[in-house]
Amino acid sequence: MRILIIGAMNGQIGAASKIAVSRGARVSQTGDIEKGLAALRTGSGSDLVMVDAKLDIGRLISSLKSERITIPVVACGVDNDAQVAVEAIKAGAAEYVPLPPDAEMIAAILEAVTDENHAIVHADPVMADTIRLAEKVAGSTASILIVGESGTGKELIARHIHQKSPRANAPFVAVNCAAIPENLLESELFGHEKGAFTGAVARRLGKFEEANGGTLLLDEISEMDIRLQAKLLRAIQEREIDRIGGNKPVKVDVRVIATSNRNMAEVVAQGSFREDLYYRLNVVTVDLAPLRDRPGDIEPLARHFITKYAEANGLGTVKLDSSALEKLRTYPWPGNVRELENTIHRGVLLATNGVLGADAVNLSQGPAAQVATATRAVGGDAAHTAPLVGRTVADVERDLIIDTLQHCLGNRTRAANILGISIRTLRNKLKQYSDDGIQVPVAGQGG
């Protein structure tokens, strides 16, 4: 994890840096917002910004947004200044950290904001074989394509390959090709020069240059516009990129890993993905099996998530009842590990007397589970499809997000954890709903 600290933070920079470094982070620091923005534009890279709450956080957030720099911001200020904390959150900060910093609080926030938990918990032989293959090819320079259903853990495998490669000490940079609008993705990947387009107020280096010497993960590569694929192919083949508005190519040394939840051969056959790029990416394929095909992973994953969320919610020890375990084992998990994590998180919150029983295992709230129920009902009892027929996936997703947020009393971070999405994704969804005139629960404590 890379952290950029902006400002003096009431003289607590040293303490905050020490805590972050002890958690494995690489820390850099600038004195003010302009210097912080300059550092982010250079492609030196950061996964999180910690900024002095006395600075103009609103200007920082608006500058990041206008320059299309997507990065979570955490505000830091004296612990008794409640108004400053409220203003920081209103300005767009993901969290507020009181000073002097508390080690456990910073650790929890870093994990919640940056999704920094990358452990691969497994016991099933199928997953063990997948990890062995990943480690076998990690030492090469070849591009790798990781395929598998949504929620199986493709990014975890990509990070594992990076950590087992000679590039482990260099940057690992991830880009979700499906989450970035088509007209912005080129700038995100290749960067731009000052004045290249409206809003390009300064030169900004893209993800290829940010990942130089390391690994670039192109998540959901199949969603990339075919016109941009030609530029990506050249970058991989020639090891050089062209910034938007630039007049000369820039050499880069990047190992590319791509992921997809679709059948790439079919996508190529449909004409929406270049065949030459597919073969360039597909030097080695790592096929990540769905959770239903690796049942031996269900129990260790469940126990891992119980420990994680019991600690996060201050609930002490929570035990997994045998009836609950049997219920978990017999479910097909259409949402895979992500759905299991969400289910366990809810179960921990509903546990009785420190025991997560079968009654706390709710397998019907997630949209993936609802869709699975509806799909099974198509060939059988059509009554089961009634709650979903005529509704779009977007509608189901919106209701789930709003209901979860209400359950969490408006706490964005906790809701994002339960939903299995990043805080950034949640905030983007909520902004979209607000823009559409839908009432969104107000932000609660820490959210």
C-alpha positions in Angstrom: 0.0 0.0 0.0 1.2 3.5 -0.9 0.1 6.4 1.2 0.5 10.1 0.5 0.3 12.4 3.6 -0.6 16.1 2.8 -0.1 18.8 5.5 1.4 19.0 9.0 -1.4 17.0 10.8 -0.8 18.9 14.1 2.8 17.6 14.2 1.6 14.0 14.1 3.1 13.1 10.7 5.8 11.0 12.3 3.4 9.0 14.4 1.0 8.4 11.5 3.8 7.5 9.2 5.3 5.0 11.7 1.9 3.3 12.2 1.4 3.1 8.4 4.9 1.7 7.8 4.4 -0.9 10.5 1.4 -2.1 8.5 3.5 -2.5 5.4 2.8 0.8 3.7 5.2 3.0 1.8 4.7 6.6 2.9 5.5 10.0 1.2 4.6 13.5 2.3 4.0 16.9 0.9 3.4 20.2 2.7 0.2 21.4 0.9 -2.5 20.5 -1.5 -0.8 21.8 -4.6 2.3 19.8 -4.0 0.1 16.8 -3.2 -1.7 17.1 -6.5 1.6 17.5 -8.3 2.9 14.3 -6.7 -0.3 12.4 -7.8 0.0 13.7 -11.4 3.6 12.4 -11.7 2.6 8.7 -11.6 4.6 8.0 -8.5 1.4 6.5 -7.3 -0.6 6.3 -4.1 -3.4 4.1 -2.9 -4.6 6.5 -0.2 -4.3 10.2 0.7 -4.2 11.2 4.3 -4.8 15.0 4.5 -4.7 17.5 7.3 -8.3 18.5 8.0 -7.2 22.1 8.4 -6.5 22.3 4.7 -9.1 22.9 2.0 -10.3 19.3 1.6 -13.2 20.4 -0.7 -10.7 21.9 -3.2 -8.6 18.8 -3.0 -11.6 16.6 -3.7 -12.8 18.8 -6.6 -9.4 18.9 -8.1 -9.1 15.1 -8.0 -12.5 14.8 -9.6 -11.9 17.4 -12.3 -8.5 15.8 -13.2 -10.0 12.3 -13.1 -7.7 11.1 -10.3 -9.6 8.4 -8.4 -8.2 7.8 -5.0 -9.7 7.6 -1.5 -9.0 10.6 0.8 -8.9 10.3 4.6 -9.0 13.5 6.7 -6.9 13.8 9.9 -7.5 16.3 12.7 -7.5 16.9 16.5 -9.9 14.5 18.2 -12.1 17.1 19.8 -12.9 19.1 16.7 -16.2 17.5 15.7 -17.2 20.2 13.3 -14.0 19.8 11.3 -14.7 16.1 11.1 -18.3 16.7 9.8 -17.1 19.3 7.2 -14.3 16.9 6.0 -16.9 14.1 5.4 -19.2 16.5 3.7 -16.4 17.7 1.4 -15.9 14.1 0.2 -13.4 12.5 2.6 -14.0 8.8 2.9 -13.2 8.8 6.7 -12.0 11.0 9.5 -9.1 10.0 11.8 -8.7 11.8 15.1 -5.2 12.8 16.2 -3.0 11.7 17.8 -3.5 8.5 15.7 -4.6 5.2 17.2 -2.8 2.2 15.6 -5.8 -0.1 15.5 -8.1 2.6 14.2 -5.8 3.5 11.3 -5.3 -0.2 10.5 -9.1 -0.7 10.3 -9.6 2.4 8.2 -6.8 1.5 5.8 -8.3 -1.9 5.2 -11.9 -0.6 4.9 -10.9 2.3 2.5 -8.4 0.5 0.3 -9.6 -3.1 0.5 -6.1 -4.1 1.6 -7.0 -7.6 2.8 -5.4 -9.8 0.1 -5.0 -13.2 1.9 -6.0 -16.3 -0.1 -7.7 -18.6 2.3 -8.2 -22.1 0.9 -8.2 -25.8 1.6 -9.8 -27.3 -1.5 -7.4 -29.2 -3.8 -8.9 -27.4 -6.8 -7.8 -24.0 -5.4 -4.4 -25.5 -4.4 -3.8 -26.5 -8.0 -4.7 -23.0 -9.2 -2.3 -21.4 -6.8 0.5 -23.8 -7.8 -0.1 -22.8 -11.5 -0.1 -19.1 -10.6 3.2 -19.4 -8.7 4.7 -21.5 -11.5 4.2 -18.8 -14.1 4.8 -15.8 -11.7 8.5 -15.7 -12.4 8.0 -15.2 -16.2 7.5 -12.0 -18.0 4.5 -13.4 -19.9 1.1 -11.7 -19.9 -1.5 -13.7 -18.0 -5.2 -14.0 -18.4 -7.3 -14.9 -15.3 -10.8 -16.1 -16.0 -13.6 -16.9 -13.7 -17.1 -15.9 -12.5 -17.6 -12.7 -10.6 -16.7 -12.9 -6.9 -14.2 -15.9 -7.3 -11.1 -13.8 -6.3 -9.4 -13.0 -9.6 -7.7 -9.9 -8.3 -6.4 -11.8 -5.3 -4.8 -14.3 -7.7 -3.3 -11.4 -9.7 -1.8 -9.9 -6.6 -0.5 -13.3 -5.5 1.3 -13.6 -8.9 2.8 -10.2 -8.5 4.0 -11.0 -5.0 5.6 -14.2 -6.2 7.3 -12.5 -9.2 10.7 -10.7 -9.4 8.6 -7.5 -9.6 7.2 -7.9 -6.0 8.9 -4.8 -4.7 7.6 -2.7 -7.6 4.1 -1.2 -7.9 1.0 -3.3 -8.4 -1.6 -1.1 -10.1 -5.2 -2.2 -10.8 -7.6 -0.7 -13.3 -11.2 -1.8 -13.6 -12.0 -1.4 -17.3 -15.7 -1.8 -16.7 -16.0 0.9 -14.1 -14.3 3.7 -16.0 -16.3 5.4 -18.9 -15.0 4.7 -22.3 -14.0 8.3 -23.0 -11.9 8.4 -19.7 -10.2 5.0 -19.9 -7.6 6.1 -22.4 -6.4 8.9 -20.2 -6.5 6.7 -17.2 -4.2 4.1 -18.8 -1.9 6.3 -20.9 -2.0 9.7 -19.3 -2.2 13.1 -20.9 -0.3 16.3 -21.5 -1.5 19.7 -20.2 -4.2 21.1 -22.4 -4.8 17.8 -24.3 -8.5 18.3 -23.6 -10.9 20.3 -21.5 -10.0 19.7 -17.8 -6.4 18.7 -18.5 -4.9 21.4 -16.3 -1.6 19.7 -16.0 0.4 16.8 -17.3 -0.8 13.5 -15.7 1.0 10.2 -16.0 -1.3 7.2 -16.6 -1.4 3.8 -15.0 1.1 2.3 -17.4 3.7 4.7 -16.2 2.6 4.4 -12.6 3.1 0.6 -12.8 6.5 1.0 -14.5 8.8 -1.8 -13.4 5.8 -3.6 -11.8 2.5 -5.2 -12.7 -0.6 -3.7 -14.3 -3.9 -5.5 -13.7 -6.6 -4.8 -16.3 -9.7 -6.0 -14.6 -12.6 -7.1 -16.8 -10.6 -6.5 -19.9 -13.5 -7.8 -22.1 -15.4 -4.5 -21.4 -12.7 -2.3 -23.0 -13.8 -0.5 -26.2 -12.4 -2.2 -29.3 -10.9 1.1 -30.5 -8.8 1.4 -27.4 -7.7 -2.2 -27.7 -5.4 -1.3 -30.6 -3.5 1.1 -28.4 -3.3 -1.4 -25.6 -1.9 -4.0 -28.1 0.8 -1.6 -29.2 1.7 -0.8 -25.6 2.2 -4.5 -24.8 4.1 -5.4 -28.0 6.3 -2.3 -28.3 6.6 -1.6 -24.5 5.8 2.0 -25.1 2.8 4.3 -24.8 1.6 7.6 -26.2 0.1 10.1 -23.8 -3.0 11.9 -25.1 -1.7 15.2 -26.6 1.9 13.9 -26.5 4.3 14.1 -29.4 6.7 11.3 -28.6 6.3 7.7 -27.2 7.2 6.8 -23.7 9.0 3.6 -22.9 7.5 1.4 -20.1 8.4 -1.9 -18.5 5.1 -3.4 -17.3 3.9 -7.0 -16.8 0.2 -7.1 -17.8 -2.3 -9.3 -16.1 -5.9 -9.3 -17.4 -9.1 -10.7 -15.9 -12.5 -11.5 -17.3 -15.7 -13.1 -16.1 -16.8 -13.8 -19.7 -15.8 -16.5 -22.2 -13.1 -14.6 -24.1 -13.2 -16.9 -27.1 -16.9 -16.1 -27.5 -16.2 -12.4 -27.1 -13.6 -12.6 -29.8 -15.9 -14.6 -32.1 -18.6 -11.9 -31.6 -16.2 -9.3 -32.9 -16.1 -7.1 -29.8 -12.5 -8.1 -28.8 -9.5 -8.2 -31.0 -8.2 -11.6 -31.7 -4.5 -10.5 -31.8 -4.9 -8.8 -28.4 -6.5 -11.9 -27.0 -3.6 -14.1 -28.0 -1.1 -11.5 -26.7 -2.8 -11.5 -23.3 -3.6 -15.2 -23.3 0.0 -16.5 -23.1 -1.0 -18.3 -19.9 -4.6 -18.7 -18.7 -5.4 -19.2 -15.0 -9.0 -20.6 -14.8 -10.4 -19.8 -11.3 -13.1 -22.3 -10.4 -16.4 -21.1 -8.9 -16.9 -21.7 -5.2 -19.4 -24.5 -5.8 -16.6 -26.5 -7.5 -14.3 -26.1 -4.6 -16.5 -27.0 -1.6 -13.5 -27.6 0.6 -12.9 -23.8 0.7 -16.3 -23.0 2.2 -15.6 -23.8 5.9 -12.1 -22.1 6.1 -13.4 -19.1 4.3 -16.5 -18.8 6.5 -14.3 -19.1 9.7 -11.9 -16.5 8.3 -14.7 -14.0 7.6 -16.3 -14.7 11.0 -13.1 -13.7 12.7 -12.6 -10.7 10.5 -16.1 -9.2 11.0 -16.4 -10.1 14.7 -13.2 -8.2 15.3 -14.3 -5.3 13.1 -17.5 -4.9 15.0 -16.1 -5.5 18.5 -18.1 -8.6 19.1 -15.4 -10.8 20.6 -15.4 -14.5 19.7 -18.2 -15.7 17.4 -18.5 -19.5 16.9 -20.0 -21.2 13.8 -22.8 -23.6 14.6 -22.8 -27.0 12.9 -26.3 -26.3 11.5 -25.1 -23.1 10.0 -22.1 -24.8 8.5 -24.3 -27.4 6.9 -26.5 -24.7 5.4 -23.4 -23.0 3.9 -22.1 -26.3 2.5 -25.4 -27.1 0.7 -25.8 -23.7 -1.0 -24.6 -23.3 -4.6 -23.1 -19.8 -4.1 -23.9 -18.1 -7.4 -22.1 -15.0 -6.0 -19.1 -17.1 -5.1 -16.7 -15.9 -2.4 -18.0 -12.4 -2.4 -21.5 -13.6 -1.6 -20.2 -15.9 1.1 -18.3 -13.0 2.7 -21.5 -10.8 2.6 -23.5 -13.7 4.1 -21.1 -14.2 6.9 -20.9 -10.5 7.7 -24.7 -10.3 8.1 -24.6 -13.6 10.1 -22.0 -12.2 12.5 -24.2 -9.1 13.1 -27.2 -11.4 13.8 -25.4 -14.0 15.9 -27.0 -14.8 19.2 -24.9 -15.2 22.4 -21.7 -15.4 20.3 -23.0 -18.2 18.1 -23.7 -17.9 14.4 -26.6 -20.3 13.9 -28.6 -21.4 10.9 -31.2 -18.8 11.5 -28.5 -16.1 11.1 -27.5 -17.4 7.7 -29.7 -15.5 5.3 -29.2 -16.8 1.7 -31.8 -14.8 0.0 -30.9 -11.1 0.3 -28.1 -10.7 -2.3 -29.2 -10.1 -5.9 -27.1 -13.1 -7.1 -29.0 -15.4 -4.8 -32.3 -13.9 -5.9 -31.4 -14.3 -9.6 -30.3 -17.9 -8.9 -33.7 -18.6 -7.2 -35.5 -17.1 -10.2 -33.4 -19.1 -12.6 -34.1 -22.3 -10.9 -37.8 -21.4 -10.8 -38.0 -20.9 -14.6 -38.2 -24.6 -15.2 -40.3 -25.3 -12.1 -42.3 -23.3 -9.7 -42.9 -20.0 -11.5 -44.2 -18.4 -8.3 -40.7 -18.1 -7.1 -39.9 -15.6 -9.8 -42.7 -13.2 -8.8 -40.5 -10.8 -6.7 -38.1 -10.4 -9.6 -40.0 -10.7 -12.9 -40.3 -7.3 -14.6 -37.5 -5.8 -12.5 -34.1 -4.9 -13.9 -30.8 -5.9 -12.3 -30.1 -2.2 -11.6 -33.4 -1.9 -9.6 -32.6 -5.0 -7.5 -29.1 -3.6 -6.9 -30.4 -0.2 -5.9 -32.8 -1.7 -3.4 -30.1 -3.9 -1.9 -27.7 -0.9 -1.5 -30.4 1.4 0.1 -31.6 -1.4 2.4 -28.1 -2.2 3.5 -27.3 1.5 4.1 -30.4 1.9 6.2 -29.4 -1.2 8.2 -26.0 0.4 8.9 -27.6 3.7 10.0 -26.0 5.5 7.0 -22.5 4.3 7.7 -20.9 4.1 4.2 -17.8 2.2 5.1 -19.8 -0.5 7.0 -22.4 -0.8 4.2 -19.6 -1.2 1.6 -18.0 -4.0 3.6 -21.3 -5.8 3.9 -22.1 -5.4 0.2 -18.6 -6.5 -0.8 -17.9 -3.3 -2.9 -15.4 -0.5 -2.4 -16.4 2.7 -0.6 -15.7 4.5 -3.9 -18.1 2.4 -5.8 -20.8 2.8 -3.1 -20.4 6.6 -3.1 -20.6 6.7 -6.9 -23.8 4.6 -6.8 -25.4 6.9 -4.1 -24.5 10.0 -6.1 -26.2 8.5 -9.1 -29.3 7.7 -7.1 -29.4 11.2 -5.7 -29.0 12.7 -9.1 -32.0 10.5 -10.2 -34.1 12.0 -7.4 -34.0 8.9 -5.1 -33.8 9.6 -1.4 -30.5 8.3 0.0 -29.9 7.7 3.8 -27.8 10.4 5.3 -24.2 9.6 6.2 -23.9 8.2 9.7 -21.0 8.1 12.1 -17.8 7.3 10.2 -19.6 7.1 6.9 
